[in-house]
Amino acid sequence: MLHPSKRLLFAIEAVLDIAYYGGSQPVQSGDISTRQGIPRRYLEQVLQHLVRSGILAGHRGPKGGYLLAREKRRINLGEIVRAVRQFEGSPDPVQTASGSRVALEIVRPVWRELQQEMLSKLDDVTLEDLCQKAQAAGIQTDALQRLDFSI
């Protein structure tokens, strides 16, 4: 948990890319791969899992790609972390029932508490927050030009 996997970092970067560059138009995985330097073989797997997790929505066809399933302010980093951890499927050693009394009664409870605190902090960081940081850092986007307002 304290050392994020490549897959987790790729997932966060990809979702942020869609939030920041997408506007209301689908973002193609090739564009994300190029902008973020994420290998496509990893990217497609992660994007499909994020669709199944309800974080992204996939659109098929020649102008297809990926959109956020909800507004930027309603998707947080904790949700992305939990989705990727589920996708990775590796058991959390902190949850393992075997071990010494020191491990089970002292070390692992402390570690679980730290994990919960970290996830709580990640729950407080939305994609909207990260997009604002990117804008403040001067990272250029033309997403505002691609917004489509319809009533």
Stockholm file with secondary structure:
# STOCKHOLM 1.0

chainA/1-151         MLHPSKRLLFAIEAVLDIAYYGGSQPVQSGDISTRQGIPRRYLEQVLQHLVRSGILAGHRGPKGGYLLAREKRRINLGEIVRAVRQFEGSPDPVQTASGSRVALEIVRPVWRELQQEMLSKLDDVTLEDLCQKAQAAGIQTDALQRLDFSI
#=GR chainA/1-151 SS CCSCCHHHHHHHHHHHHHHHHCTTSCBCHHHHHHHHTCCHHHHHHHHHHHHHTTSEEEECSTTCEEEESSCGGGCBHHHHHHHHHHHHCCCCGGGCSCSCHHIIIIIHHHHHHHHHHHHHHHHTCBHHHHHHHHHHTTCCCCGGGGCCCCC
#=GC SS_cons         CCSCCHHHHHHHHHHHHHHHHCTTSCBCHHHHHHHHTCCHHHHHHHHHHHHHTTSEEEECSTTCEEEESSCGGGCBHHHHHHHHHHHHCCCCGGGCSCSCHHIIIIIHHHHHHHHHHHHHHHHTCBHHHHHHHHHHTTCCCCGGGGCCCCC
//
